[in-house]
């Protein structure tokens, strides 16, 4: 049983080491060329793709771990207390609904970026970027309200 507890620690250290290595390669790895933007020449780091792909992998891994943790905690809580499990499920469903609303608030129209000629700034990618920004604003407001409510609640309880 003691060896099983080492697996998350080893995994964490391996992911951290790969992340540090990818970051160092990105920042110190040199230039793959330069790009002229509005009269200025900008260096393009050599390992940009490696750095971005590693961040995508970490994002997908975090999403998968979060989904598995939510499902496992729901199942365990459902076995113990059905009412609390339903309440926790309502929170997850509420978050998904807010994410969907943010998706539909996003605009798929092309975003004009100086010096960029690709097609990743329109359509679903532009809509996803808008949705993530709206979701970030909403979650930040919810965080501030929760902190304020917690402070008020603890003062009232005393």
Beta strands, then each sheet from edge to edge (+ up, - down):
strand 1: 31-37
strand 2: 40-45
sheet 1: 1+ 2-
end
